[in-house]
Amino acid sequence: MRETEIPEGYKQTELGVIPNDWEVQLVGQCFEVFNNLRYPISEEVRKKKFGDYPYYGPTKIQGYIDEYRVEGEYALIGEDGDHFLKWRELSMTLLVKGKFNVNNHAHLVKGTKNLTQWFYYYFCHRELTPYLTRQGAGRYKLTKNALLQIPCVIPPTLKEQKAIAQSLSDVDALITECDRIITKKRNTKQGTMQQLLTAQKRLPGFSGEWEVKQLGEMSLVSSGGTPNRNNPSYWNGNIPWITTSQIDFNTITSPDEFITEIGLNNSSAKIYDEGTLLMAMYGQGKTRGKVAILGIKATTNQACASIRLYQLTSNKYVFFYLSHKYDEIRKLSNNGNQENLNGEIIKSIRIPIPPLTEQKAIAQILSDMDTEITALEQKRDKYKAIKQGMMQELLTGKTRLISSS
C-alpha cells in the first residue's frame, strides 16, 4: 500500500487517518472544564490544614489537607509549568477519583457525553506546544481558552471509548503493581544494607570483631583528567572516557566519549582497570557523592575520583557501603563557592571492615537483591512499551476493539 493510500473504512483528518465513524472535535465541544472547583492555597496554609484529602498540582499530589472541594472522577491537565516540553517521558494528564483538591495550576476536565478517561489517555503523551504561550525561560501556559480549542479524536460510542480505556487501564494496573513491588524491594534492600553493613545482623557462620578503617588505608585514591577540548587529535579515539554524569550507583559498561592515546599522554587522564570504584566529587544536581563500579577499562574526567582497593577488600562490599552512606558523604563536602569533595575527604571516609569472606557474602546478598530489582524494572519497562504501542493503535482507531457495524 502506498503511503498516501487510505485504507477502506478510514478517512484523512487534520489529526491523521481515523475510522469513518470517528470524529475530530474541539475539547470544548466534547468535554467540560470545571476550574471553579480549584482551591489555591499556599504550602504554609496546607501544613496548618493537614488531613486525609489529597491536594493535587498539575503532575502529582502536593500534599494532604483536612477538607475537599472536588468529588468524582476528573482528568487533570496542567495550566502552567515546565513539564510541557517533556511530554514523551512525562504524562501530561492525571486521572483522579474520589474526594480531593486541585490547585490553580491544573485544569479539571470531565466528560458528560464522552468518557473522562478518554481525555486522560488521549492527552497523556500528546505534544501541546502549538497551544502554549510563553511565560519566561522554560515555563509555558495552557490557558483555558486554548485548551478548549485543541482538537481531539472521539470514537462514536461510550461503549467503544470504555473498551479502549479498559484495555489501557489493565496495562496501567500491571505497571502500577510492578512499581509497588519495586518500591517494596528497594525498601527491603535499604533495611538489609543497614543491618548487614553495620554488623547489626551477622550472616550465619560469621563471628568476631570488625575493623574500622579509613578509605585511604585500603585503597589508592586519585582523580582523572580532561584532555584539551580545543585539540581534535585528543578526542574520538579508542580509549573510553567516563564523566560524572554516568556515575549513578551502577556498573559502567560503556562511555559517553572516547579519547586518543595522544590525549591520554597530554593530560592527567589515567587508565583504570575494570572493578575500580568511582566517586563523583562534584557535578550537577545530586551527582556529588554518587558511586559506580567500572565494568570496563577506562579513563575519567577530573571530577571523578578513582578508588583502587587493595586485595583484601571486596570492591562490591565497599561500593554498597559508600552507596548506603551517600547522604552522609555529601555532608563532608568543602564549604566554598561550590560544595565539592576532594581526594583527602574521600580518603578520610571511615568504613567498617569484616573479614574478606564475610565482605563477599554480604556483597553477594545485596547484588542478588539488585538483580531481582533490575529484572522487575525491565518487566515494568516492557509493560510501558506495550502500552505505548497500544496507545498508538487504539487511540487512532487503527485497531478496533468494537466493530463499527
BALOBA-1460 file (C-alpha; in Angstrom, 3 decimals):
// residues 405
<rec num="1" residu="m" x="0.000" y="0.000" z="0.000"/>
<rec num="2" residu="r" x="1.361" y="3.411" z="-0.957"/>
<rec num="3" residu="e" x="1.928" y="5.924" z="1.846"/>
<rec num="4" residu="t" x="-0.811" y="8.234" z="0.528"/>
<rec num="5" residu="e" x="-3.368" y="5.436" z="0.235"/>
<rec num="6" residu="i" x="-6.123" y="5.476" z="2.856"/>
<rec num="7" residu="p" x="-7.456" y="2.070" z="3.975"/>
<rec num="8" residu="e" x="-11.078" y="1.240" z="3.316"/>
<rec num="9" residu="g" x="-13.301" y="2.388" z="6.173"/>
<rec num="10" residu="y" x="-10.926" y="5.217" z="7.144"/>
<rec num="11" residu="k" x="-10.649" y="8.921" z="6.344"/>
<rec num="12" residu="q" x="-7.951" y="11.594" z="6.371"/>
<rec num="13" residu="t" x="-8.333" y="14.352" z="9.008"/>
<rec num="14" residu="e" x="-6.189" y="17.126" z="10.457"/>
<rec num="15" residu="l" x="-5.181" y="14.631" z="13.180"/>
<rec num="16" residu="g" x="-4.320" y="11.846" z="10.782"/>
<rec num="17" residu="v" x="-6.168" y="8.840" z="9.397"/>
<rec num="18" residu="i" x="-9.077" y="7.692" z="11.591"/>
<rec num="19" residu="p" x="-12.117" y="5.409" z="11.147"/>
<rec num="20" residu="n" x="-15.001" y="6.849" z="9.128"/>
<rec num="21" residu="d" x="-17.338" y="6.798" z="12.127"/>
<rec num="22" residu="w" x="-14.889" y="8.595" z="14.454"/>
<rec num="23" residu="e" x="-14.914" y="12.401" z="14.669"/>
<rec num="24" residu="v" x="-12.468" y="15.214" z="15.252"/>
<rec num="25" residu="q" x="-13.893" y="17.685" z="17.750"/>
<rec num="26" residu="l" x="-12.549" y="20.508" z="19.866"/>
<rec num="27" residu="v" x="-12.068" y="19.789" z="23.573"/>
<rec num="28" residu="g" x="-14.700" y="22.422" z="24.330"/>
<rec num="29" residu="q" x="-17.236" y="20.504" z="22.220"/>
<rec num="30" residu="c" x="-16.826" y="17.138" z="23.903"/>
<rec num="31" residu="f" x="-15.629" y="17.839" z="27.463"/>
<rec num="32" residu="e" x="-16.295" y="20.343" z="30.238"/>
<rec num="33" residu="v" x="-13.735" y="22.239" z="32.279"/>
<rec num="34" residu="f" x="-14.539" y="22.836" z="35.967"/>
<rec num="35" residu="n" x="-11.854" y="25.282" z="37.078"/>
<rec num="36" residu="n" x="-14.337" y="26.852" z="39.503"/>
<rec num="37" residu="l" x="-13.630" y="23.857" z="41.747"/>
<rec num="38" residu="r" x="-9.947" y="24.686" z="42.141"/>
<rec num="39" residu="y" x="-8.659" y="25.554" z="45.611"/>
<rec num="40" residu="p" x="-5.464" y="27.669" z="45.531"/>
<rec num="41" residu="i" x="-3.742" y="27.781" z="48.936"/>
<rec num="42" residu="s" x="-0.100" y="28.156" z="49.880"/>
<rec num="43" residu="e" x="2.145" y="25.413" z="51.199"/>
<rec num="44" residu="e" x="2.204" y="27.202" z="54.565"/>
<rec num="45" residu="v" x="-1.589" y="27.061" z="54.794"/>
<rec num="46" residu="r" x="-1.602" y="23.402" z="53.713"/>
<rec num="47" residu="k" x="0.676" y="22.493" z="56.582"/>
<rec num="48" residu="k" x="-1.783" y="24.046" z="59.031"/>
<rec num="49" residu="k" x="-4.700" y="22.203" z="57.432"/>
<rec num="50" residu="f" x="-3.051" y="18.771" z="57.224"/>
<rec num="51" residu="g" x="-5.563" y="15.964" z="56.789"/>
<rec num="52" residu="d" x="-6.652" y="12.975" z="54.692"/>
<rec num="53" residu="y" x="-7.640" y="14.541" z="51.360"/>
<rec num="54" residu="p" x="-5.052" y="14.805" z="48.548"/>
<rec num="55" residu="y" x="-4.137" y="18.216" z="47.185"/>
<rec num="56" residu="y" x="-3.102" y="17.943" z="43.515"/>
<rec num="57" residu="g" x="-0.914" y="20.066" z="41.306"/>
<rec num="58" residu="p" x="-0.611" y="19.541" z="37.539"/>
<rec num="59" residu="t" x="1.614" y="16.456" z="37.733"/>
<rec num="60" residu="k" x="1.323" y="14.941" z="41.221"/>
<rec num="61" residu="i" x="-0.051" y="15.178" z="44.757"/>
<rec num="62" residu="q" x="1.391" y="18.227" z="46.516"/>
<rec num="63" residu="g" x="0.171" y="17.289" z="49.988"/>
<rec num="64" residu="y" x="-2.907" y="16.431" z="52.052"/>
<rec num="65" residu="i" x="-5.422" y="18.725" z="53.787"/>
<rec num="66" residu="d" x="-8.430" y="18.366" z="56.076"/>
<rec num="67" residu="e" x="-11.190" y="19.239" z="53.563"/>
<rec num="68" residu="y" x="-12.094" y="18.577" z="49.939"/>
<rec num="69" residu="r" x="-13.631" y="20.705" z="47.186"/>
<rec num="70" residu="v" x="-13.937" y="18.073" z="44.416"/>
<rec num="71" residu="e" x="-15.650" y="14.686" z="44.377"/>
<rec num="72" residu="g" x="-15.924" y="12.212" z="41.498"/>
<rec num="73" residu="e" x="-13.694" y="11.360" z="38.547"/>
<rec num="74" residu="y" x="-11.777" y="14.089" z="36.713"/>
<rec num="75" residu="a" x="-8.818" y="14.325" z="34.370"/>
<rec num="76" residu="l" x="-6.240" y="16.973" z="35.271"/>
<rec num="77" residu="i" x="-4.033" y="18.723" z="32.737"/>
<rec num="78" residu="g" x="-1.507" y="21.411" z="33.599"/>
<rec num="79" residu="e" x="-2.211" y="25.106" z="33.154"/>
<rec num="80" residu="d" x="1.407" y="26.190" z="33.536"/>
<rec num="81" residu="g" x="4.821" y="24.780" z="34.369"/>
<rec num="82" residu="d" x="7.955" y="23.381" z="32.794"/>
<rec num="83" residu="h" x="6.659" y="19.839" z="32.240"/>
<rec num="84" residu="f" x="5.003" y="20.513" z="28.865"/>
<rec num="85" residu="l" x="8.247" y="20.003" z="26.928"/>
<rec num="86" residu="k" x="8.735" y="16.550" z="28.492"/>
<rec num="87" residu="w" x="5.556" y="15.087" z="27.026"/>
<rec num="88" residu="r" x="7.302" y="11.983" z="25.694"/>
<rec num="89" residu="e" x="8.579" y="10.917" z="29.118"/>
<rec num="90" residu="l" x="6.030" y="12.507" z="31.460"/>
<rec num="91" residu="s" x="2.273" y="12.179" z="31.364"/>
<rec num="92" residu="m" x="0.544" y="15.477" z="30.627"/>
<rec num="93" residu="t" x="-2.596" y="14.279" z="32.407"/>
<rec num="94" residu="l" x="-3.689" y="12.732" z="35.683"/>
<rec num="95" residu="l" x="-6.832" y="10.680" z="36.318"/>
<rec num="96" residu="v" x="-8.181" y="11.395" z="39.805"/>
<rec num="97" residu="k" x="-11.095" y="9.730" z="41.569"/>
<rec num="98" residu="g" x="-12.761" y="10.227" z="44.940"/>
<rec num="99" residu="k" x="-12.593" y="13.256" z="47.220"/>
<rec num="100" residu="f" x="-9.697" y="15.615" z="46.583"/>
<rec num="101" residu="n" x="-8.490" y="19.152" z="45.864"/>
<rec num="102" residu="v" x="-6.692" y="20.806" z="42.944"/>
<rec num="103" residu="n" x="-4.537" y="23.924" z="42.970"/>
<rec num="104" residu="n" x="-4.770" y="26.689" z="40.368"/>
<rec num="105" residu="h" x="-2.005" y="25.257" z="38.173"/>
<rec num="106" residu="a" x="-4.170" y="22.499" z="36.661"/>
<rec num="107" residu="h" x="-7.419" y="22.375" z="34.698"/>
<rec num="108" residu="l" x="-10.170" y="19.982" z="35.830"/>
<rec num="109" residu="v" x="-11.723" y="18.186" z="32.866"/>
<rec num="110" residu="k" x="-14.776" y="15.937" z="32.938"/>
<rec num="111" residu="g" x="-16.729" y="14.113" z="30.284"/>
<rec num="112" residu="t" x="-20.517" y="14.274" z="30.375"/>
<rec num="113" residu="k" x="-21.349" y="12.924" z="26.926"/>
<rec num="114" residu="n" x="-17.872" y="11.381" z="26.465"/>
<rec num="115" residu="l" x="-15.679" y="9.339" z="28.801"/>
<rec num="116" residu="t" x="-13.383" y="11.289" z="31.150"/>
<rec num="117" residu="q" x="-10.830" y="8.502" z="30.794"/>
<rec num="118" residu="w" x="-10.735" y="9.107" z="27.047"/>
<rec num="119" residu="f" x="-9.437" y="12.634" z="27.627"/>
<rec num="120" residu="y" x="-6.903" y="11.296" z="30.161"/>
<rec num="121" residu="y" x="-5.456" y="8.703" z="27.785"/>
<rec num="122" residu="y" x="-5.720" y="10.741" z="24.599"/>
<rec num="123" residu="f" x="-3.701" y="13.669" z="26.007"/>
<rec num="124" residu="c" x="-1.438" y="11.577" z="28.221"/>
<rec num="125" residu="h" x="1.651" y="11.844" z="25.968"/>
<rec num="126" residu="r" x="0.458" y="14.370" z="23.396"/>
<rec num="127" residu="e" x="2.506" y="17.383" z="22.378"/>
<rec num="128" residu="l" x="0.740" y="20.609" z="23.345"/>
<rec num="129" residu="t" x="3.414" y="23.084" z="22.233"/>
<rec num="130" residu="p" x="1.306" y="24.765" z="19.483"/>
<rec num="131" residu="y" x="-1.325" y="25.712" z="22.094"/>
<rec num="132" residu="l" x="1.029" y="27.106" z="24.735"/>
<rec num="133" residu="t" x="2.029" y="30.677" z="25.492"/>
<rec num="134" residu="r" x="5.480" y="31.538" z="26.869"/>
<rec num="135" residu="q" x="5.868" y="32.632" z="30.494"/>
<rec num="136" residu="g" x="9.625" y="33.010" z="30.620"/>
<rec num="137" residu="a" x="12.594" y="30.690" z="30.254"/>
<rec num="138" residu="g" x="11.321" y="27.132" z="30.140"/>
<rec num="139" residu="r" x="7.854" y="27.940" z="31.504"/>
<rec num="140" residu="y" x="4.703" y="27.723" z="29.425"/>
<rec num="141" residu="k" x="0.996" y="28.284" z="29.949"/>
<rec num="142" residu="l" x="-2.021" y="26.426" z="28.602"/>
<rec num="143" residu="t" x="-4.935" y="28.796" z="29.113"/>
<rec num="144" residu="k" x="-8.475" y="27.542" z="29.492"/>
<rec num="145" residu="n" x="-9.460" y="29.129" z="26.175"/>
<rec num="146" residu="a" x="-6.518" y="27.444" z="24.429"/>
<rec num="147" residu="l" x="-7.420" y="24.092" z="25.992"/>
<rec num="148" residu="l" x="-10.996" y="24.353" z="24.736"/>
<rec num="149" residu="q" x="-9.719" y="24.912" z="21.169"/>
<rec num="150" residu="i" x="-7.473" y="21.820" z="21.000"/>
<rec num="151" residu="p" x="-8.821" y="19.222" z="18.534"/>
<rec num="152" residu="c" x="-9.063" y="15.604" z="19.588"/>
<rec num="153" residu="v" x="-10.285" y="12.342" z="18.103"/>
<rec num="154" residu="i" x="-13.530" y="10.910" z="19.522"/>
<rec num="155" residu="p" x="-14.922" y="7.391" z="18.989"/>
<rec num="156" residu="p" x="-18.684" y="7.451" z="18.335"/>
<rec num="157" residu="t" x="-19.910" y="5.470" z="21.352"/>
<rec num="158" residu="l" x="-19.194" y="5.335" z="25.062"/>
<rec num="159" residu="k" x="-19.016" y="1.566" z="24.693"/>
<rec num="160" residu="e" x="-16.004" y="1.800" z="22.385"/>
<rec num="161" residu="q" x="-14.364" y="4.526" z="24.485"/>
<rec num="162" residu="k" x="-14.777" y="2.350" z="27.591"/>
<rec num="163" residu="a" x="-13.350" y="-0.733" z="25.857"/>
<rec num="164" residu="i" x="-10.244" y="1.191" z="24.815"/>
<rec num="165" residu="a" x="-9.843" y="2.839" z="28.223"/>
<rec num="166" residu="q" x="-10.251" y="-0.529" z="29.979"/>
<rec num="167" residu="s" x="-7.536" y="-2.138" z="27.862"/>
<rec num="168" residu="l" x="-5.103" y="0.661" z="28.646"/>
<rec num="169" residu="s" x="-6.166" y="0.650" z="32.294"/>
<rec num="170" residu="d" x="-5.363" y="-3.070" z="32.535"/>
<rec num="171" residu="v" x="-1.799" y="-2.405" z="31.378"/>
<rec num="172" residu="d" x="-1.563" y="0.553" z="33.773"/>
<rec num="173" residu="a" x="-2.507" y="-1.818" z="36.593"/>
<rec num="174" residu="l" x="0.384" y="-4.122" z="35.655"/>
<rec num="175" residu="i" x="2.792" y="-1.153" z="35.607"/>
<rec num="176" residu="t" x="1.494" y="0.102" z="38.967"/>
<rec num="177" residu="e" x="1.873" y="-3.343" z="40.518"/>
<rec num="178" residu="c" x="5.451" y="-3.581" z="39.240"/>
<rec num="179" residu="d" x="6.210" y="-0.148" z="40.704"/>
<rec num="180" residu="r" x="4.706" y="-1.231" z="44.030"/>
<rec num="181" residu="i" x="6.848" y="-4.364" z="44.188"/>
<rec num="182" residu="i" x="9.978" y="-2.439" z="43.091"/>
<rec num="183" residu="t" x="9.432" y="0.114" z="45.860"/>
<rec num="184" residu="k" x="8.939" y="-2.684" z="48.390"/>
<rec num="185" residu="k" x="12.100" y="-4.479" z="47.209"/>
<rec num="186" residu="r" x="14.133" y="-1.258" z="47.342"/>
<rec num="187" residu="n" x="12.950" y="-0.558" z="50.880"/>
<rec num="188" residu="t" x="13.815" y="-4.123" z="51.872"/>
<rec num="189" residu="k" x="17.277" y="-3.698" z="50.359"/>
<rec num="190" residu="q" x="17.814" y="-0.461" z="52.307"/>
<rec num="191" residu="g" x="16.901" y="-2.215" z="55.531"/>
<rec num="192" residu="t" x="19.173" y="-5.148" z="54.697"/>
<rec num="193" residu="m" x="22.066" y="-2.785" z="53.920"/>
<rec num="194" residu="q" x="21.596" y="-1.017" z="57.247"/>
<rec num="195" residu="q" x="21.708" y="-4.338" z="59.109"/>
<rec num="196" residu="l" x="24.488" y="-6.118" z="57.225"/>
<rec num="197" residu="l" x="26.862" y="-3.207" z="56.536"/>
<rec num="198" residu="t" x="26.908" y="-2.088" z="60.173"/>
<rec num="199" residu="a" x="27.006" y="-5.558" z="61.796"/>
<rec num="200" residu="q" x="23.591" y="-5.071" z="63.365"/>
<rec num="201" residu="k" x="22.868" y="-8.503" z="61.913"/>
<rec num="202" residu="r" x="25.514" y="-11.120" z="61.153"/>
<rec num="203" residu="l" x="25.198" y="-13.760" z="58.500"/>
<rec num="204" residu="p" x="25.182" y="-17.403" z="59.689"/>
<rec num="205" residu="g" x="28.695" y="-18.807" z="60.179"/>
<rec num="206" residu="f" x="30.420" y="-15.448" z="60.758"/>
<rec num="207" residu="s" x="31.571" y="-14.024" z="64.084"/>
<rec num="208" residu="g" x="34.346" y="-11.924" z="65.544"/>
<rec num="209" residu="e" x="35.106" y="-8.213" z="65.653"/>
<rec num="210" residu="w" x="35.164" y="-5.922" z="62.632"/>
<rec num="211" residu="e" x="37.845" y="-3.333" z="61.976"/>
<rec num="212" residu="v" x="37.122" y="0.276" z="61.130"/>
<rec num="213" residu="k" x="39.470" y="1.743" z="58.523"/>
<rec num="214" residu="q" x="39.740" y="4.937" z="56.577"/>
<rec num="215" residu="l" x="39.268" y="4.512" z="52.849"/>
<rec num="216" residu="g" x="42.785" y="5.860" z="52.294"/>
<rec num="217" residu="e" x="44.228" y="2.976" z="54.312"/>
<rec num="218" residu="m" x="42.827" y="0.314" z="51.991"/>
<rec num="219" residu="s" x="42.921" y="1.939" z="48.570"/>
<rec num="220" residu="l" x="44.681" y="4.303" z="46.208"/>
<rec num="221" residu="v" x="42.551" y="7.387" z="45.603"/>
<rec num="222" residu="s" x="43.239" y="9.656" z="42.626"/>
<rec num="223" residu="s" x="41.362" y="11.790" z="40.114"/>
<rec num="224" residu="g" x="41.224" y="11.735" z="36.335"/>
<rec num="225" residu="g" x="41.730" y="14.428" z="33.767"/>
<rec num="226" residu="t" x="40.207" y="16.056" z="30.701"/>
<rec num="227" residu="p" x="42.303" y="16.415" z="27.527"/>
<rec num="228" residu="n" x="42.273" y="19.825" z="25.878"/>
<rec num="229" residu="r" x="38.908" y="20.239" z="24.122"/>
<rec num="230" residu="n" x="40.453" y="22.552" z="21.534"/>
<rec num="231" residu="n" x="42.730" y="19.843" z="20.173"/>
<rec num="232" residu="p" x="40.757" y="17.418" z="17.957"/>
<rec num="233" residu="s" x="43.638" y="14.912" z="17.919"/>
<rec num="234" residu="y" x="42.945" y="14.227" z="21.603"/>
<rec num="235" residu="w" x="39.359" y="13.040" z="21.009"/>
<rec num="236" residu="n" x="37.335" y="10.338" z="19.215"/>
<rec num="237" residu="g" x="39.953" y="7.655" z="19.725"/>
<rec num="238" residu="n" x="39.515" y="4.183" z="21.224"/>
<rec num="239" residu="i" x="40.108" y="4.832" z="24.940"/>
<rec num="240" residu="p" x="36.822" y="5.018" z="26.945"/>
<rec num="241" residu="w" x="36.435" y="8.279" z="28.897"/>
<rec num="242" residu="i" x="33.905" y="8.474" z="31.740"/>
<rec num="243" residu="t" x="32.279" y="11.579" z="33.249"/>
<rec num="244" residu="t" x="30.353" y="12.113" z="36.487"/>
<rec num="245" residu="s" x="27.066" y="12.121" z="34.552"/>
<rec num="246" residu="q" x="27.460" y="8.337" z="34.206"/>
<rec num="247" residu="i" x="28.007" y="7.713" z="37.929"/>
<rec num="248" residu="d" x="24.688" y="6.682" z="39.435"/>
<rec num="249" residu="f" x="25.108" y="3.727" z="41.855"/>
<rec num="250" residu="n" x="25.668" y="1.497" z="38.830"/>
<rec num="251" residu="t" x="28.161" y="-0.568" z="36.874"/>
<rec num="252" residu="i" x="29.506" y="1.428" z="33.923"/>
<rec num="253" residu="t" x="29.970" y="-0.680" z="30.812"/>
<rec num="254" residu="s" x="30.015" y="1.945" z="28.040"/>
<rec num="255" residu="p" x="31.397" y="5.510" z="27.878"/>
<rec num="256" residu="d" x="29.862" y="8.738" z="26.631"/>
<rec num="257" residu="e" x="33.083" y="9.672" z="24.843"/>
<rec num="258" residu="f" x="36.490" y="8.347" z="23.793"/>
<rec num="259" residu="i" x="39.950" y="9.903" z="23.866"/>
<rec num="260" residu="t" x="43.108" y="9.074" z="21.919"/>
<rec num="261" residu="e" x="46.492" y="7.865" z="23.116"/>
<rec num="262" residu="i" x="47.789" y="11.371" z="22.324"/>
<rec num="263" residu="g" x="45.079" y="12.912" z="24.505"/>
<rec num="264" residu="l" x="45.883" y="10.471" z="27.297"/>
<rec num="265" residu="n" x="49.596" y="11.317" z="27.226"/>
<rec num="266" residu="n" x="48.931" y="15.061" z="27.135"/>
<rec num="267" residu="s" x="46.575" y="15.231" z="30.093"/>
<rec num="268" residu="s" x="46.307" y="13.924" z="33.624"/>
<rec num="269" residu="a" x="43.889" y="11.207" z="32.489"/>
<rec num="270" residu="k" x="44.766" y="7.677" z="33.641"/>
<rec num="271" residu="i" x="43.513" y="4.264" z="32.568"/>
<rec num="272" residu="y" x="41.772" y="2.403" z="35.390"/>
<rec num="273" residu="d" x="41.109" y="-1.326" z="35.487"/>
<rec num="274" residu="e" x="37.718" y="-2.983" z="35.465"/>
<rec num="275" residu="g" x="36.386" y="-3.154" z="39.026"/>
<rec num="276" residu="t" x="37.738" y="0.272" z="40.034"/>
<rec num="277" residu="l" x="35.304" y="2.289" z="42.131"/>
<rec num="278" residu="l" x="34.438" y="5.805" z="41.005"/>
<rec num="279" residu="m" x="33.005" y="8.606" z="43.130"/>
<rec num="280" residu="a" x="31.704" y="11.907" z="41.772"/>
<rec num="281" residu="m" x="33.496" y="14.748" z="43.555"/>
<rec num="282" residu="y" x="31.243" y="17.389" z="42.022"/>
<rec num="283" residu="g" x="28.628" y="17.727" z="39.312"/>
<rec num="284" residu="q" x="25.105" y="18.862" z="38.547"/>
<rec num="285" residu="g" x="22.206" y="18.281" z="40.953"/>
<rec num="286" residu="k" x="22.742" y="15.418" z="43.368"/>
<rec num="287" residu="t" x="25.658" y="13.898" z="41.467"/>
<rec num="288" residu="r" x="28.261" y="14.690" z="44.161"/>
<rec num="289" residu="g" x="28.923" y="11.644" z="46.331"/>
<rec num="290" residu="k" x="27.409" y="9.064" z="43.983"/>
<rec num="291" residu="v" x="29.483" y="5.958" z="43.273"/>
<rec num="292" residu="a" x="29.824" y="3.413" z="40.480"/>
<rec num="293" residu="i" x="31.922" y="0.394" z="39.533"/>
<rec num="294" residu="l" x="33.862" y="0.346" z="36.283"/>
<rec num="295" residu="g" x="32.780" y="-2.619" z="34.194"/>
<rec num="296" residu="i" x="35.476" y="-1.855" z="31.613"/>
<rec num="297" residu="k" x="38.984" y="-0.394" z="31.459"/>
<rec num="298" residu="a" x="38.519" y="3.364" z="31.122"/>
<rec num="299" residu="t" x="39.757" y="6.852" z="31.866"/>
<rec num="300" residu="t" x="37.766" y="9.511" z="33.711"/>
<rec num="301" residu="n" x="37.445" y="13.260" z="33.845"/>
<rec num="302" residu="q" x="38.852" y="15.350" z="36.671"/>
<rec num="303" residu="a" x="35.562" y="15.346" z="38.611"/>
<rec num="304" residu="c" x="35.735" y="11.572" z="39.137"/>
<rec num="305" residu="a" x="37.733" y="10.100" z="41.993"/>
<rec num="306" residu="s" x="39.035" y="6.597" z="41.340"/>
<rec num="307" residu="i" x="39.236" y="4.235" z="44.325"/>
<rec num="308" residu="r" x="41.538" y="1.265" z="43.651"/>
<rec num="309" residu="l" x="41.133" y="-1.144" z="46.548"/>
<rec num="310" residu="y" x="43.834" y="-3.445" z="47.863"/>
<rec num="311" residu="q" x="43.426" y="-7.198" z="47.501"/>
<rec num="312" residu="l" x="41.972" y="-7.942" z="50.939"/>
<rec num="313" residu="t" x="38.955" y="-5.737" z="50.317"/>
<rec num="314" residu="s" x="35.861" y="-6.522" z="48.194"/>
<rec num="315" residu="n" x="35.126" y="-3.698" z="45.772"/>
<rec num="316" residu="k" x="31.420" y="-4.580" z="45.769"/>
<rec num="317" residu="y" x="31.250" y="-4.510" z="49.560"/>
<rec num="318" residu="v" x="32.820" y="-1.026" z="49.629"/>
<rec num="319" residu="f" x="30.576" y="0.056" z="46.734"/>
<rec num="320" residu="f" x="27.457" y="-0.925" z="48.687"/>
<rec num="321" residu="y" x="28.729" y="0.760" z="51.859"/>
<rec num="322" residu="l" x="29.515" y="4.031" z="50.081"/>
<rec num="323" residu="s" x="26.124" y="3.883" z="48.325"/>
<rec num="324" residu="h" x="24.388" y="3.391" z="51.672"/>
<rec num="325" residu="k" x="26.256" y="6.359" z="53.202"/>
<rec num="326" residu="y" x="25.636" y="8.670" z="50.224"/>
<rec num="327" residu="d" x="23.811" y="11.381" z="52.216"/>
<rec num="328" residu="e" x="26.481" y="11.429" z="54.942"/>
<rec num="329" residu="i" x="29.296" y="11.588" z="52.389"/>
<rec num="330" residu="r" x="27.712" y="14.608" z="50.691"/>
<rec num="331" residu="k" x="27.834" y="16.469" z="54.009"/>
<rec num="332" residu="l" x="31.638" y="16.088" z="54.102"/>
<rec num="333" residu="s" x="31.995" y="18.476" z="51.144"/>
<rec num="334" residu="n" x="34.114" y="21.610" z="51.234"/>
<rec num="335" residu="n" x="32.199" y="24.770" z="52.079"/>
<rec num="336" residu="g" x="33.313" y="27.060" z="49.285"/>
<rec num="337" residu="n" x="31.516" y="28.742" z="46.412"/>
<rec num="338" residu="q" x="30.672" y="25.237" z="45.249"/>
<rec num="339" residu="e" x="30.391" y="22.275" z="47.578"/>
<rec num="340" residu="n" x="32.890" y="19.677" z="46.406"/>
<rec num="341" residu="l" x="34.541" y="16.528" z="47.615"/>
<rec num="342" residu="n" x="38.281" y="16.038" z="47.179"/>
<rec num="343" residu="g" x="40.802" y="13.239" z="47.491"/>
<rec num="344" residu="e" x="41.637" y="13.938" z="51.134"/>
<rec num="345" residu="i" x="37.998" y="13.966" z="52.160"/>
<rec num="346" residu="i" x="37.377" y="10.694" z="50.341"/>
<rec num="347" residu="k" x="40.436" y="9.085" z="51.939"/>
<rec num="348" residu="s" x="39.123" y="10.066" z="55.387"/>
<rec num="349" residu="i" x="35.806" y="8.171" z="54.991"/>
<rec num="350" residu="r" x="35.646" y="5.505" z="57.693"/>
<rec num="351" residu="i" x="34.347" y="2.061" z="56.763"/>
<rec num="352" residu="p" x="33.635" y="-0.963" z="58.997"/>
<rec num="353" residu="i" x="35.514" y="-3.919" z="57.503"/>
<rec num="354" residu="p" x="34.700" y="-7.577" z="58.238"/>
<rec num="355" residu="p" x="36.932" y="-10.431" z="57.016"/>
<rec num="356" residu="l" x="37.077" y="-10.756" z="53.232"/>
<rec num="357" residu="t" x="34.852" y="-13.864" z="53.117"/>
<rec num="358" residu="e" x="32.126" y="-12.011" z="55.048"/>
<rec num="359" residu="q" x="32.512" y="-8.943" z="52.821"/>
<rec num="360" residu="k" x="31.929" y="-11.109" z="49.773"/>
<rec num="361" residu="a" x="28.946" y="-12.883" z="51.350"/>
<rec num="362" residu="i" x="27.293" y="-9.542" z="52.210"/>
<rec num="363" residu="a" x="28.022" y="-8.142" z="48.748"/>
<rec num="364" residu="q" x="26.532" y="-11.250" z="47.115"/>
<rec num="365" residu="i" x="23.258" y="-10.918" z="49.025"/>
<rec num="366" residu="l" x="22.947" y="-7.247" z="48.053"/>
<rec num="367" residu="s" x="23.930" y="-8.000" z="44.442"/>
<rec num="368" residu="d" x="21.224" y="-10.671" z="44.256"/>
<rec num="369" residu="m" x="18.692" y="-8.134" z="45.502"/>
<rec num="370" residu="d" x="19.842" y="-5.673" z="42.830"/>
<rec num="371" residu="t" x="19.452" y="-8.366" z="40.177"/>
<rec num="372" residu="e" x="15.883" y="-9.004" z="41.310"/>
<rec num="373" residu="i" x="15.049" y="-5.283" z="41.255"/>
<rec num="374" residu="t" x="16.607" y="-4.882" z="37.796"/>
<rec num="375" residu="a" x="14.503" y="-7.764" z="36.468"/>
<rec num="376" residu="l" x="11.356" y="-6.102" z="37.831"/>
<rec num="377" residu="e" x="12.349" y="-2.777" z="36.279"/>
<rec num="378" residu="q" x="12.841" y="-4.478" z="32.920"/>
<rec num="379" residu="k" x="9.437" y="-6.128" z="33.261"/>
<rec num="380" residu="r" x="7.831" y="-2.765" z="34.063"/>
<rec num="381" residu="d" x="9.588" y="-1.098" z="31.127"/>
<rec num="382" residu="k" x="8.313" y="-3.876" z="28.857"/>
<rec num="383" residu="y" x="4.756" y="-3.154" z="30.007"/>
<rec num="384" residu="k" x="5.313" y="0.551" z="29.346"/>
<rec num="385" residu="a" x="6.491" y="-0.211" z="25.818"/>
<rec num="386" residu="i" x="3.445" y="-2.423" z="25.274"/>
<rec num="387" residu="k" x="1.211" y="0.395" z="26.498"/>
<rec num="388" residu="q" x="2.836" y="2.892" z="24.123"/>
<rec num="389" residu="g" x="2.185" y="0.549" z="21.210"/>
<rec num="390" residu="m" x="-1.418" y="0.006" z="22.314"/>
<rec num="391" residu="m" x="-1.997" y="3.751" z="22.555"/>
<rec num="392" residu="q" x="-0.690" y="4.236" z="19.021"/>
<rec num="393" residu="e" x="-3.116" y="1.593" z="17.767"/>
<rec num="394" residu="l" x="-6.196" y="2.167" z="19.943"/>
<rec num="395" residu="l" x="-6.317" y="5.963" z="20.272"/>
<rec num="396" residu="t" x="-6.198" y="6.394" z="16.499"/>
<rec num="397" residu="g" x="-8.672" y="3.631" z="15.654"/>
<rec num="398" residu="k" x="-6.038" y="1.738" z="13.709"/>
<rec num="399" residu="t" x="-7.027" y="-1.280" z="15.788"/>
<rec num="400" residu="r" x="-10.724" y="-1.544" z="16.690"/>
<rec num="401" residu="l" x="-11.910" y="-3.360" z="19.808"/>
<rec num="402" residu="i" x="-15.542" y="-2.955" z="18.803"/>
<rec num="403" residu="s" x="-16.833" y="-3.410" z="15.267"/>
<rec num="404" residu="s" x="-18.178" y="-0.311" z="13.539"/>
<rec num="405" residu="s" x="-21.040" y="-2.338" z="12.048"/>
